[in-house]
Amino acid sequence: MTTREEQLYHDYLESERQYSPQTLKAYLTDIAEFKNYLHESGGFTKFGEVQTLDVRVYLNDLYEKSWLVQLSLERLAVCECFINF
């Protein structure tokens, strides 16, 4: 389920930043995967309560699962932009 924050961010990226449909899909997929990770960890209630430590633990988990470091950095950038939005 898409949160209000995700929809607002989608609208912002689409209208203000004029991102392509492929970029929008990639960003929102990364955010959804981060949100799912937080749900599975038992800590997600809303994006406004996400802490820096939550993001660090998520990235560490990606790294331990042998994800490419570049992918982890891209996901970090996406999550950081979204949280700061």
C-alpha positions in Angstrom: 0.0 0.0 0.0 1.3 3.4 -0.9 1.5 6.0 1.9 0.5 9.6 1.5 4.2 10.6 1.7 5.0 8.2 -1.1 2.3 9.7 -3.3 3.4 13.2 -2.6 7.0 12.3 -3.4 5.9 10.7 -6.6 4.0 13.8 -7.6 6.9 16.0 -6.7 9.4 13.9 -8.7 7.0 13.7 -11.7 5.9 17.4 -11.8 8.8 19.4 -10.3 11.8 17.2 -11.2 10.2 15.8 -14.4 11.7 12.4 -13.9 11.0 9.8 -16.5 8.5 7.0 -15.8 11.4 4.5 -15.5 13.2 6.7 -12.9 10.0 7.2 -10.9 9.4 3.4 -10.9 13.0 2.7 -9.7 12.8 5.3 -6.9 9.4 4.2 -5.7 10.5 0.5 -5.8 13.6 1.4 -3.7 11.4 3.2 -1.2 8.9 0.3 -1.1 11.7 -2.2 -0.4 13.0 0.0 2.4 9.5 0.3 3.8 9.0 -3.5 3.6 12.3 -4.0 5.3 11.2 -1.8 8.2 7.9 -3.6 8.4 9.6 -7.0 8.6 11.9 -5.6 11.3 8.9 -4.7 13.3 9.7 -1.0 13.5 7.9 0.8 10.8 4.9 3.0 11.7 5.4 6.0 9.5 8.2 7.7 7.6 8.4 10.6 9.9 9.7 8.3 12.6 12.5 6.7 10.6 15.9 7.3 12.3 19.4 7.5 10.8 20.1 4.2 12.5 17.2 2.5 10.7 18.8 3.5 7.4 22.2 2.3 8.4 20.9 -1.0 9.6 19.1 -1.4 6.3 22.2 -0.7 4.2 24.2 -3.0 6.4 21.7 -5.7 5.7 21.9 -5.1 2.0 25.7 -5.3 2.1 25.6 -8.5 4.1 23.4 -10.1 1.5 26.1 -9.4 -1.1 24.2 -6.7 -2.9 26.4 -4.5 -5.0 27.9 -1.6 -3.1 26.8 0.8 -5.9 23.2 -0.4 -5.6 23.4 0.2 -1.8 24.7 3.7 -2.4 21.9 4.4 -4.9 19.3 3.2 -2.4 20.8 5.3 0.3 20.5 8.4 -1.9 16.9 7.6 -2.8 15.9 7.0 0.9 17.8 10.1 2.0 16.1 12.3 -0.6 12.7 10.9 0.3 13.1 11.3 4.1 14.4 14.9 3.6 11.4 15.6 1.3 
